[in-house]
Each structure stands twice: as C-alpha cells, then as structure tokens.
Amino acid sequence: MNIKDAIVARFQKLCVQEGIKLNELATRAGITPSTVYSMMDSRRRDLSVLTVKKLCDGLEMSVADFFDDGLFRNLEQEIK
C-alpha cells in the first residue's frame, strides 16, 4: 500500500468509527466536500498536508495520532 491509499483508508475507517459521512467530515474540517471526494479518488495520487491536518482537526485528533496506525508501518517505496 502506498501513503496516499493508507491516508484515504485511515480517514474512511475513522469516519465509520465516528458514524459520520465524508460530507460531515468536510464540514467539521472547514473544507469543501469536493476536496474530500477528490482526495478519495483512486486516480488522484497527490494530496495536501494542510488538507490532512484540517481533516484531523475536524476529527479532533492530532496528526501524530492519525499516523499512529498499523496502516503506515509497511508502506510501499514511493520512488520507482
């Protein structure tokens, strides 16, 4: 798994745990739903660190807590 896919999977998992949809996460984070849905698009390979931070803020969690998950322990090499 690469970093972008791991980040998307982590946000999806957190939304399920919180019982919220992506639109609500966007509202909580103060960003547009289209930004969140664009990030979730598997064809898109980039995402903003600022967006990740805002989404973490919307979930009332630190970036450190967000990345403290097994999804981020064995990521693929990004340089090919």
PDB file of N, CA, C and O in Angstrom:
ATOM      1  N   MET A   1       0.853  -1.180   0.000  1.00  0.00           N
ATOM      2  CA  MET A   1       0.000   0.000   0.000  1.00  0.00           C
ATOM      3  C   MET A   1       0.893   1.236   0.000  1.00  0.00           C
ATOM      4  O   MET A   1       1.922   1.273   0.675  1.00  0.00           O
ATOM      5  N   ASN A   2       0.484   2.250  -0.769  1.00  0.00           N
ATOM      6  CA  ASN A   2       1.261   3.489  -0.772  1.00  0.00           C
ATOM      7  C   ASN A   2       0.667   4.473   0.244  1.00  0.00           C
ATOM      8  O   ASN A   2      -0.396   4.219   0.811  1.00  0.00           O
ATOM      9  N   ILE A   3       1.344   5.567   0.464  1.00  0.00           N
ATOM     10  CA  ILE A   3       0.958   6.517   1.510  1.00  0.00           C
ATOM     11  C   ILE A   3      -0.415   7.140   1.251  1.00  0.00           C
ATOM     12  O   ILE A   3      -1.204   7.300   2.182  1.00  0.00           O
ATOM     13  N   LYS A   4      -0.706   7.488   0.010  1.00  0.00           N
ATOM     14  CA  LYS A   4      -1.992   8.121  -0.305  1.00  0.00           C
ATOM     15  C   LYS A   4      -3.129   7.158  -0.005  1.00  0.00           C
ATOM     16  O   LYS A   4      -4.123   7.547   0.608  1.00  0.00           O
ATOM     17  N   ASP A   5      -2.997   5.911  -0.427  1.00  0.00           N
ATOM     18  CA  ASP A   5      -4.042   4.918  -0.171  1.00  0.00           C
ATOM     19  C   ASP A   5      -4.208   4.651   1.332  1.00  0.00           C
ATOM     20  O   ASP A   5      -5.324   4.439   1.806  1.00  0.00           O
ATOM     21  N   ALA A   6      -3.117   4.661   2.064  1.00  0.00           N
ATOM     22  CA  ALA A   6      -3.181   4.453   3.512  1.00  0.00           C
ATOM     23  C   ALA A   6      -3.900   5.619   4.194  1.00  0.00           C
ATOM     24  O   ALA A   6      -4.689   5.406   5.115  1.00  0.00           O
ATOM     25  N   ILE A   7      -3.634   6.838   3.752  1.00  0.00           N
ATOM     26  CA  ILE A   7      -4.298   8.013   4.325  1.00  0.00           C
ATOM     27  C   ILE A   7      -5.804   7.957   4.062  1.00  0.00           C
ATOM     28  O   ILE A   7      -6.609   8.215   4.957  1.00  0.00           O
ATOM     29  N   VAL A   8      -6.171   7.620   2.834  1.00  0.00           N
ATOM     30  CA  VAL A   8      -7.593   7.507   2.483  1.00  0.00           C
ATOM     31  C   VAL A   8      -8.260   6.423   3.332  1.00  0.00           C
ATOM     32  O   VAL A   8      -9.337   6.636   3.888  1.00  0.00           O
ATOM     33  N   ALA A   9      -7.614   5.271   3.425  1.00  0.00           N
ATOM     34  CA  ALA A   9      -8.176   4.162   4.217  1.00  0.00           C
ATOM     35  C   ALA A   9      -8.334   4.562   5.677  1.00  0.00           C
ATOM     36  O   ALA A   9      -9.323   4.203   6.315  1.00  0.00           O
ATOM     37  N   ARG A  10      -7.375   5.297   6.204  1.00  0.00           N
ATOM     38  CA  ARG A  10      -7.443   5.727   7.607  1.00  0.00           C
ATOM     39  C   ARG A  10      -8.617   6.679   7.834  1.00  0.00           C
ATOM     40  O   ARG A  10      -9.347   6.535   8.815  1.00  0.00           O
ATOM     41  N   PHE A  11      -8.805   7.650   6.936  1.00  0.00           N
ATOM     42  CA  PHE A  11      -9.940   8.564   7.087  1.00  0.00           C
ATOM     43  C   PHE A  11     -11.262   7.820   6.940  1.00  0.00           C
ATOM     44  O   PHE A  11     -12.213   8.107   7.666  1.00  0.00           O
ATOM     45  N   GLN A  12     -11.334   6.877   6.020  1.00  0.00           N
ATOM     46  CA  GLN A  12     -12.567   6.100   5.870  1.00  0.00           C
ATOM     47  C   GLN A  12     -12.872   5.302   7.135  1.00  0.00           C
ATOM     48  O   GLN A  12     -14.018   5.246   7.581  1.00  0.00           O
ATOM     49  N   LYS A  13     -11.851   4.694   7.703  1.00  0.00           N
ATOM     50  CA  LYS A  13     -12.011   3.921   8.939  1.00  0.00           C
ATOM     51  C   LYS A  13     -12.472   4.825  10.085  1.00  0.00           C
ATOM     52  O   LYS A  13     -13.357   4.452  10.855  1.00  0.00           O
ATOM     53  N   LEU A  14     -11.880   5.996  10.195  1.00  0.00           N
ATOM     54  CA  LEU A  14     -12.249   6.927  11.265  1.00  0.00           C
ATOM     55  C   LEU A  14     -13.682   7.430  11.098  1.00  0.00           C
ATOM     56  O   LEU A  14     -14.392   7.619  12.086  1.00  0.00           O
ATOM     57  N   CYS A  15     -14.110   7.646   9.857  1.00  0.00           N
ATOM     58  CA  CYS A  15     -15.489   8.076   9.614  1.00  0.00           C
ATOM     59  C   CYS A  15     -16.469   6.990  10.045  1.00  0.00           C
ATOM     60  O   CYS A  15     -17.507   7.287  10.635  1.00  0.00           O
ATOM     61  N   VAL A  16     -16.146   5.745   9.757  1.00  0.00           N
ATOM     62  CA  VAL A  16     -17.007   4.637  10.185  1.00  0.00           C
ATOM     63  C   VAL A  16     -17.069   4.593  11.710  1.00  0.00           C
ATOM     64  O   VAL A  16     -18.143   4.433  12.291  1.00  0.00           O
ATOM     65  N   GLN A  17     -15.903   4.736  12.355  1.00  0.00           N
ATOM     66  CA  GLN A  17     -15.866   4.708  13.817  1.00  0.00           C
ATOM     67  C   GLN A  17     -16.682   5.840  14.423  1.00  0.00           C
ATOM     68  O   GLN A  17     -17.353   5.656  15.438  1.00  0.00           O
ATOM     69  N   GLU A  18     -16.622   7.006  13.801  1.00  0.00           N
ATOM     70  CA  GLU A  18     -17.354   8.181  14.303  1.00  0.00           C
ATOM     71  C   GLU A  18     -18.822   8.163  13.874  1.00  0.00           C
ATOM     72  O   GLU A  18     -19.636   8.926  14.394  1.00  0.00           O
ATOM     73  N   GLY A  19     -19.149   7.298  12.932  1.00  0.00           N
ATOM     74  CA  GLY A  19     -20.520   7.253  12.431  1.00  0.00           C
ATOM     75  C   GLY A  19     -20.890   8.462  11.596  1.00  0.00           C
ATOM     76  O   GLY A  19     -22.029   8.927  11.631  1.00  0.00           O
ATOM     77  N   ILE A  20     -19.912   8.977  10.837  1.00  0.00           N
ATOM     78  CA  ILE A  20     -20.163  10.152  10.005  1.00  0.00           C
ATOM     79  C   ILE A  20     -19.846   9.839   8.545  1.00  0.00           C
ATOM     80  O   ILE A  20     -19.120   8.895   8.235  1.00  0.00           O
ATOM     81  N   LYS A  21     -20.407  10.651   7.669  1.00  0.00           N
ATOM     82  CA  LYS A  21     -20.132  10.545   6.233  1.00  0.00           C
ATOM     83  C   LYS A  21     -19.048  11.554   5.869  1.00  0.00           C
ATOM     84  O   LYS A  21     -18.719  12.446   6.651  1.00  0.00           O
ATOM     85  N   LEU A  22     -18.503  11.397   4.672  1.00  0.00           N
ATOM     86  CA  LEU A  22     -17.430  12.291   4.231  1.00  0.00           C
ATOM     87  C   LEU A  22     -17.875  13.747   4.183  1.00  0.00           C
ATOM     88  O   LEU A  22     -17.079  14.645   4.460  1.00  0.00           O
ATOM     89  N   ASN A  23     -19.150  13.996   3.830  1.00  0.00           N
ATOM     90  CA  ASN A  23     -19.650  15.378   3.819  1.00  0.00           C
ATOM     91  C   ASN A  23     -19.566  16.011   5.200  1.00  0.00           C
ATOM     92  O   ASN A  23     -19.184  17.174   5.333  1.00  0.00           O
ATOM     93  N   GLU A  24     -19.918  15.255   6.218  1.00  0.00           N
ATOM     94  CA  GLU A  24     -19.848  15.793   7.575  1.00  0.00           C
ATOM     95  C   GLU A  24     -18.405  16.031   8.002  1.00  0.00           C
ATOM     96  O   GLU A  24     -18.106  17.022   8.668  1.00  0.00           O
ATOM     97  N   LEU A  25     -17.514  15.128   7.621  1.00  0.00           N
ATOM     98  CA  LEU A  25     -16.096  15.329   7.925  1.00  0.00           C
ATOM     99  C   LEU A  25     -15.605  16.622   7.289  1.00  0.00           C
ATOM    100  O   LEU A  25     -14.897  17.403   7.926  1.00  0.00           O
ATOM    101  N   ALA A  26     -15.979  16.846   6.037  1.00  0.00           N
ATOM    102  CA  ALA A  26     -15.575  18.078   5.349  1.00  0.00           C
ATOM    103  C   ALA A  26     -16.097  19.304   6.091  1.00  0.00           C
ATOM    104  O   ALA A  26     -15.359  20.267   6.301  1.00  0.00           O
ATOM    105  N   THR A  27     -17.357  19.271   6.484  1.00  0.00           N
ATOM    106  CA  THR A  27     -17.953  20.395   7.214  1.00  0.00           C
ATOM    107  C   THR A  27     -17.218  20.642   8.523  1.00  0.00           C
ATOM    108  O   THR A  27     -16.891  21.783   8.850  1.00  0.00           O
ATOM    109  N   ARG A  28     -16.961  19.587   9.264  1.00  0.00           N
ATOM    110  CA  ARG A  28     -16.221  19.724  10.529  1.00  0.00           C
ATOM    111  C   ARG A  28     -14.842  20.318  10.316  1.00  0.00           C
ATOM    112  O   ARG A  28     -14.351  21.081  11.148  1.00  0.00           O
ATOM    113  N   ALA A  29     -14.213  19.966   9.190  1.00  0.00           N
ATOM    114  CA  ALA A  29     -12.851  20.404   8.904  1.00  0.00           C
ATOM    115  C   ALA A  29     -12.797  21.782   8.256  1.00  0.00           C
ATOM    116  O   ALA A  29     -11.721  22.365   8.123  1.00  0.00           O
ATOM    117  N   GLY A  30     -13.942  22.302   7.857  1.00  0.00           N
ATOM    118  CA  GLY A  30     -13.968  23.617   7.226  1.00  0.00           C
ATOM    119  C   GLY A  30     -13.457  23.601   5.795  1.00  0.00           C
ATOM    120  O   GLY A  30     -12.923  24.599   5.311  1.00  0.00           O
ATOM    121  N   ILE A  31     -13.618  22.479   5.120  1.00  0.00           N
ATOM    122  CA  ILE A  31     -13.219  22.379   3.720  1.00  0.00           C
ATOM    123  C   ILE A  31     -14.423  21.916   2.905  1.00  0.00           C
ATOM    124  O   ILE A  31     -15.417  21.454   3.465  1.00  0.00           O
ATOM    125  N   THR A  32     -14.330  22.041   1.602  1.00  0.00           N
ATOM    126  CA  THR A  32     -15.462  21.660   0.764  1.00  0.00           C
ATOM    127  C   THR A  32     -15.530  20.134   0.619  1.00  0.00           C
ATOM    128  O   THR A  32     -14.502  19.457   0.607  1.00  0.00           O
ATOM    129  N   PRO A  33     -16.739  19.612   0.511  1.00  0.00           N
ATOM    130  CA  PRO A  33     -16.878  18.172   0.268  1.00  0.00           C
ATOM    131  C   PRO A  33     -16.138  17.726  -0.995  1.00  0.00           C
ATOM    132  O   PRO A  33     -15.611  16.615  -1.049  1.00  0.00           O
ATOM    133  N   SER A  34     -16.101  18.595  -2.011  1.00  0.00           N
ATOM    134  CA  SER A  34     -15.406  18.216  -3.244  1.00  0.00           C
ATOM    135  C   SER A  34     -13.913  17.979  -3.001  1.00  0.00           C
ATOM    136  O   SER A  34     -13.302  17.151  -3.677  1.00  0.00           O
ATOM    137  N   THR A  35     -13.334  18.687  -2.060  1.00  0.00           N
ATOM    138  CA  THR A  35     -11.929  18.467  -1.714  1.00  0.00           C
ATOM    139  C   THR A  35     -11.745  17.079  -1.124  1.00  0.00           C
ATOM    140  O   THR A  35     -10.788  16.381  -1.461  1.00  0.00           O
ATOM    141  N   VAL A  36     -12.646  16.679  -0.256  1.00  0.00           N
ATOM    142  CA  VAL A  36     -12.557  15.354   0.370  1.00  0.00           C
ATOM    143  C   VAL A  36     -12.789  14.267  -0.671  1.00  0.00           C
ATOM    144  O   VAL A  36     -12.037  13.294  -0.731  1.00  0.00           O
ATOM    145  N   TYR A  37     -13.828  14.427  -1.493  1.00  0.00           N
ATOM    146  CA  TYR A  37     -14.106  13.404  -2.503  1.00  0.00           C
ATOM    147  C   TYR A  37     -12.991  13.323  -3.540  1.00  0.00           C
ATOM    148  O   TYR A  37     -12.703  12.240  -4.050  1.00  0.00           O
ATOM    149  N   SER A  38     -12.367  14.439  -3.854  1.00  0.00           N
ATOM    150  CA  SER A  38     -11.235  14.437  -4.776  1.00  0.00           C
ATOM    151  C   SER A  38     -10.071  13.653  -4.179  1.00  0.00           C
ATOM    152  O   SER A  38      -9.396  12.899  -4.879  1.00  0.00           O
ATOM    153  N   MET A  39      -9.845  13.836  -2.890  1.00  0.00           N
ATOM    154  CA  MET A  39      -8.778  13.105  -2.211  1.00  0.00           C
ATOM    155  C   MET A  39      -9.048  11.598  -2.231  1.00  0.00           C
ATOM    156  O   MET A  39      -8.115  10.800  -2.319  1.00  0.00           O
ATOM    157  N   MET A  40     -10.304  11.217  -2.150  1.00  0.00           N
ATOM    158  CA  MET A  40     -10.676   9.806  -2.120  1.00  0.00           C
ATOM    159  C   MET A  40     -10.586   9.132  -3.493  1.00  0.00           C
ATOM    160  O   MET A  40     -10.588   7.904  -3.581  1.00  0.00           O
ATOM    161  N   ASP A  41     -10.508   9.921  -4.552  1.00  0.00           N
ATOM    162  CA  ASP A  41     -10.454   9.398  -5.919  1.00  0.00           C
ATOM    163  C   ASP A  41      -9.152   8.618  -6.124  1.00  0.00           C
ATOM    164  O   ASP A  41      -8.061   9.164  -5.960  1.00  0.00           O
ATOM    165  N   SER A  42      -9.278   7.350  -6.478  1.00  0.00           N
ATOM    166  CA  SER A  42      -8.096   6.491  -6.624  1.00  0.00           C
ATOM    167  C   SER A  42      -7.191   6.912  -7.784  1.00  0.00           C
ATOM    168  O   SER A  42      -6.014   6.555  -7.811  1.00  0.00           O
ATOM    169  N   ARG A  43      -7.733   7.668  -8.739  1.00  0.00           N
ATOM    170  CA  ARG A  43      -6.904   8.132  -9.867  1.00  0.00           C
ATOM    171  C   ARG A  43      -5.996   9.292  -9.469  1.00  0.00           C
ATOM    172  O   ARG A  43      -4.992   9.558 -10.130  1.00  0.00           O
ATOM    173  N   ARG A  44      -6.347   9.968  -8.404  1.00  0.00           N
ATOM    174  CA  ARG A  44      -5.550  11.114  -7.942  1.00  0.00           C
ATOM    175  C   ARG A  44      -4.473  10.615  -6.998  1.00  0.00           C
ATOM    176  O   ARG A  44      -4.778   9.899  -6.044  1.00  0.00           O
ATOM    177  N   ARG A  45      -3.240  10.970  -7.237  1.00  0.00           N
ATOM    178  CA  ARG A  45      -2.125  10.445  -6.455  1.00  0.00           C
ATOM    179  C   ARG A  45      -1.565  11.444  -5.449  1.00  0.00           C
ATOM    180  O   ARG A  45      -0.739  11.065  -4.619  1.00  0.00           O
ATOM    181  N   ASP A  46      -1.977  12.680  -5.494  1.00  0.00           N
ATOM    182  CA  ASP A  46      -1.425  13.676  -4.577  1.00  0.00           C
ATOM    183  C   ASP A  46      -2.499  14.158  -3.615  1.00  0.00           C
ATOM    184  O   ASP A  46      -3.694  14.082  -3.899  1.00  0.00           O
ATOM    185  N   LEU A  47      -2.050  14.650  -2.485  1.00  0.00           N
ATOM    186  CA  LEU A  47      -2.943  15.310  -1.556  1.00  0.00           C
ATOM    187  C   LEU A  47      -2.134  16.252  -0.695  1.00  0.00           C
ATOM    188  O   LEU A  47      -0.921  16.105  -0.546  1.00  0.00           O
ATOM    189  N   SER A  48      -2.819  17.204  -0.141  1.00  0.00           N
ATOM    190  CA  SER A  48      -2.182  18.272   0.613  1.00  0.00           C
ATOM    191  C   SER A  48      -2.011  17.912   2.084  1.00  0.00           C
ATOM    192  O   SER A  48      -2.918  17.364   2.710  1.00  0.00           O
ATOM    193  N   VAL A  49      -0.862  18.220   2.617  1.00  0.00           N
ATOM    194  CA  VAL A  49      -0.621  18.023   4.047  1.00  0.00           C
ATOM    195  C   VAL A  49      -1.570  18.917   4.844  1.00  0.00           C
ATOM    196  O   VAL A  49      -2.047  18.523   5.908  1.00  0.00           O
ATOM    197  N   LEU A  50      -1.840  20.096   4.343  1.00  0.00           N
ATOM    198  CA  LEU A  50      -2.765  21.002   5.014  1.00  0.00           C
ATOM    199  C   LEU A  50      -4.175  20.389   5.067  1.00  0.00           C
ATOM    200  O   LEU A  50      -4.868  20.523   6.075  1.00  0.00           O
ATOM    201  N   THR A  51      -4.593  19.728   4.001  1.00  0.00           N
ATOM    202  CA  THR A  51      -5.895  19.068   3.997  1.00  0.00           C
ATOM    203  C   THR A  51      -5.938  17.962   5.042  1.00  0.00           C
ATOM    204  O   THR A  51      -6.924  17.827   5.767  1.00  0.00           O
ATOM    205  N   VAL A  52      -4.871  17.172   5.121  1.00  0.00           N
ATOM    206  CA  VAL A  52      -4.800  16.111   6.129  1.00  0.00           C
ATOM    207  C   VAL A  52      -4.909  16.713   7.523  1.00  0.00           C
ATOM    208  O   VAL A  52      -5.629  16.186   8.371  1.00  0.00           O
ATOM    209  N   LYS A  53      -4.206  17.804   7.765  1.00  0.00           N
ATOM    210  CA  LYS A  53      -4.244  18.460   9.078  1.00  0.00           C
ATOM    211  C   LYS A  53      -5.641  18.971   9.400  1.00  0.00           C
ATOM    212  O   LYS A  53      -6.119  18.797  10.521  1.00  0.00           O
ATOM    213  N   LYS A  54      -6.302  19.599   8.432  1.00  0.00           N
ATOM    214  CA  LYS A  54      -7.652  20.110   8.668  1.00  0.00           C
ATOM    215  C   LYS A  54      -8.627  18.972   8.952  1.00  0.00           C
ATOM    216  O   LYS A  54      -9.491  19.100   9.820  1.00  0.00           O
ATOM    217  N   LEU A  55      -8.497  17.867   8.232  1.00  0.00           N
ATOM    218  CA  LEU A  55      -9.366  16.723   8.471  1.00  0.00           C
ATOM    219  C   LEU A  55      -9.117  16.138   9.859  1.00  0.00           C
ATOM    220  O   LEU A  55     -10.058  15.740  10.546  1.00  0.00           O
ATOM    221  N   CYS A  56      -7.869  16.087  10.266  1.00  0.00           N
ATOM    222  CA  CYS A  56      -7.553  15.638  11.630  1.00  0.00           C
ATOM    223  C   CYS A  56      -8.188  16.579  12.657  1.00  0.00           C
ATOM    224  O   CYS A  56      -8.747  16.129  13.657  1.00  0.00           O
ATOM    225  N   ASP A  57      -8.098  17.875  12.405  1.00  0.00           N
ATOM    226  CA  ASP A  57      -8.729  18.855  13.300  1.00  0.00           C
ATOM    227  C   ASP A  57     -10.232  18.611  13.373  1.00  0.00           C
ATOM    228  O   ASP A  57     -10.829  18.697  14.447  1.00  0.00           O
ATOM    229  N   GLY A  58     -10.842  18.307  12.230  1.00  0.00           N
ATOM    230  CA  GLY A  58     -12.275  18.036  12.193  1.00  0.00           C
ATOM    231  C   GLY A  58     -12.653  16.809  13.002  1.00  0.00           C
ATOM    232  O   GLY A  58     -13.773  16.711  13.504  1.00  0.00           O
ATOM    233  N   LEU A  59     -11.726  15.876  13.130  1.00  0.00           N
ATOM    234  CA  LEU A  59     -11.943  14.676  13.936  1.00  0.00           C
ATOM    235  C   LEU A  59     -11.446  14.851  15.370  1.00  0.00           C
ATOM    236  O   LEU A  59     -11.519  13.927  16.181  1.00  0.00           O
ATOM    237  N   GLU A  60     -10.941  16.046  15.669  1.00  0.00           N
ATOM    238  CA  GLU A  60     -10.391  16.381  16.985  1.00  0.00           C
ATOM    239  C   GLU A  60      -9.305  15.396  17.400  1.00  0.00           C
ATOM    240  O   GLU A  60      -9.301  14.856  18.507  1.00  0.00           O
ATOM    241  N   MET A  61      -8.372  15.185  16.450  1.00  0.00           N
ATOM    242  CA  MET A  61      -7.230  14.325  16.754  1.00  0.00           C
ATOM    243  C   MET A  61      -5.970  14.970  16.192  1.00  0.00           C
ATOM    244  O   MET A  61      -6.023  15.747  15.239  1.00  0.00           O
ATOM    245  N   SER A  62      -4.850  14.637  16.795  1.00  0.00           N
ATOM    246  CA  SER A  62      -3.586  15.190  16.322  1.00  0.00           C
ATOM    247  C   SER A  62      -3.120  14.428  15.087  1.00  0.00           C
ATOM    248  O   SER A  62      -3.542  13.298  14.843  1.00  0.00           O
ATOM    249  N   VAL A  63      -2.257  15.054  14.325  1.00  0.00           N
ATOM    250  CA  VAL A  63      -1.661  14.398  13.160  1.00  0.00           C
ATOM    251  C   VAL A  63      -0.844  13.187  13.632  1.00  0.00           C
ATOM    252  O   VAL A  63      -0.826  12.153  12.964  1.00  0.00           O
ATOM    253  N   ALA A  64      -0.179  13.313  14.765  1.00  0.00           N
ATOM    254  CA  ALA A  64       0.605  12.192  15.307  1.00  0.00           C
ATOM    255  C   ALA A  64      -0.298  10.993  15.597  1.00  0.00           C
ATOM    256  O   ALA A  64       0.054   9.857  15.277  1.00  0.00           O
ATOM    257  N   ASP A  65      -1.461  11.245  16.202  1.00  0.00           N
ATOM    258  CA  ASP A  65      -2.403  10.159  16.476  1.00  0.00           C
ATOM    259  C   ASP A  65      -2.955   9.564  15.175  1.00  0.00           C
ATOM    260  O   ASP A  65      -3.169   8.356  15.081  1.00  0.00           O
ATOM    261  N   PHE A  66      -3.183  10.414  14.184  1.00  0.00           N
ATOM    262  CA  PHE A  66      -3.681   9.931  12.902  1.00  0.00           C
ATOM    263  C   PHE A  66      -2.712   8.920  12.291  1.00  0.00           C
ATOM    264  O   PHE A  66      -3.123   7.854  11.831  1.00  0.00           O
ATOM    265  N   PHE A  67      -1.426   9.264  12.291  1.00  0.00           N
ATOM    266  CA  PHE A  67      -0.428   8.396  11.656  1.00  0.00           C
ATOM    267  C   PHE A  67       0.035   7.248  12.558  1.00  0.00           C
ATOM    268  O   PHE A  67       0.797   6.388  12.116  1.00  0.00           O
ATOM    269  N   ASP A  68      -0.412   7.227  13.799  1.00  0.00           N
ATOM    270  CA  ASP A  68      -0.059   6.139  14.710  1.00  0.00           C
ATOM    271  C   ASP A  68      -1.012   4.968  14.501  1.00  0.00           C
ATOM    272  O   ASP A  68      -1.832   4.653  15.364  1.00  0.00           O
ATOM    273  N   ASP A  69      -0.892   4.337  13.353  1.00  0.00           N
ATOM    274  CA  ASP A  69      -1.770   3.241  12.963  1.00  0.00           C
ATOM    275  C   ASP A  69      -0.952   2.261  12.125  1.00  0.00           C
ATOM    276  O   ASP A  69      -0.038   2.661  11.404  1.00  0.00           O
ATOM    277  N   GLY A  70      -1.282   0.999  12.225  1.00  0.00           N
ATOM    278  CA  GLY A  70      -0.554  -0.042  11.503  1.00  0.00           C
ATOM    279  C   GLY A  70      -0.529   0.138   9.997  1.00  0.00           C
ATOM    280  O   GLY A  70       0.364  -0.384   9.330  1.00  0.00           O
ATOM    281  N   LEU A  71      -1.502   0.874   9.445  1.00  0.00           N
ATOM    282  CA  LEU A  71      -1.516   1.123   8.004  1.00  0.00           C
ATOM    283  C   LEU A  71      -0.234   1.787   7.514  1.00  0.00           C
ATOM    284  O   LEU A  71       0.149   1.622   6.356  1.00  0.00           O
ATOM    285  N   PHE A  72       0.421   2.527   8.382  1.00  0.00           N
ATOM    286  CA  PHE A  72       1.578   3.315   7.982  1.00  0.00           C
ATOM    287  C   PHE A  72       2.916   2.638   8.296  1.00  0.00           C
ATOM    288  O   PHE A  72       3.969   3.249   8.113  1.00  0.00           O
ATOM    289  N   ARG A  73       2.892   1.413   8.757  1.00  0.00           N
ATOM    290  CA  ARG A  73       4.122   0.739   9.172  1.00  0.00           C
ATOM    291  C   ARG A  73       4.891   0.067   8.026  1.00  0.00           C
ATOM    292  O   ARG A  73       6.120   0.002   8.069  1.00  0.00           O
ATOM    293  N   ASN A  74       4.200  -0.424   7.022  1.00  0.00           N
ATOM    294  CA  ASN A  74       4.875  -1.147   5.940  1.00  0.00           C
ATOM    295  C   ASN A  74       4.433  -0.633   4.580  1.00  0.00           C
ATOM    296  O   ASN A  74       3.893  -1.382   3.766  1.00  0.00           O
ATOM    297  N   LEU A  75       4.663   0.626   4.345  1.00  0.00           N
ATOM    298  CA  LEU A  75       4.263   1.247   3.078  1.00  0.00           C
ATOM    299  C   LEU A  75       5.224   0.880   1.956  1.00  0.00           C
ATOM    300  O   LEU A  75       6.402   0.603   2.180  1.00  0.00           O
ATOM    301  N   GLU A  76       4.679   0.889   0.735  1.00  0.00           N
ATOM    302  CA  GLU A  76       5.494   0.658  -0.456  1.00  0.00           C
ATOM    303  C   GLU A  76       6.491   1.797  -0.645  1.00  0.00           C
ATOM    304  O   GLU A  76       6.277   2.919  -0.188  1.00  0.00           O
ATOM    305  N   GLN A  77       7.569   1.480  -1.322  1.00  0.00           N
ATOM    306  CA  GLN A  77       8.540   2.513  -1.729  1.00  0.00           C
ATOM    307  C   GLN A  77       7.867   3.409  -2.757  1.00  0.00           C
ATOM    308  O   GLN A  77       7.314   2.910  -3.737  1.00  0.00           O
ATOM    309  N   GLU A  78       7.903   4.712  -2.554  1.00  0.00           N
ATOM    310  CA  GLU A  78       7.270   5.651  -3.484  1.00  0.00           C
ATOM    311  C   GLU A  78       8.173   5.985  -4.671  1.00  0.00           C
ATOM    312  O   GLU A  78       7.683   6.354  -5.738  1.00  0.00           O
ATOM    313  N   ILE A  79       9.475   5.857  -4.491  1.00  0.00           N
ATOM    314  CA  ILE A  79      10.416   6.136  -5.576  1.00  0.00           C
ATOM    315  C   ILE A  79      10.565   4.866  -6.392  1.00  0.00           C
ATOM    316  O   ILE A  79      10.955   3.820  -5.872  1.00  0.00           O
ATOM    317  N   LYS A  80      10.251   4.968  -7.677  1.00  0.00           N
ATOM    318  CA  LYS A  80      10.340   3.772  -8.538  1.00  0.00           C
ATOM    319  C   LYS A  80      11.255   4.014  -9.692  1.00  0.00           C
ATOM    320  O   LYS A  80      11.453   3.125 -10.520  1.00  0.00           O
TER     321      LYS A  80
END
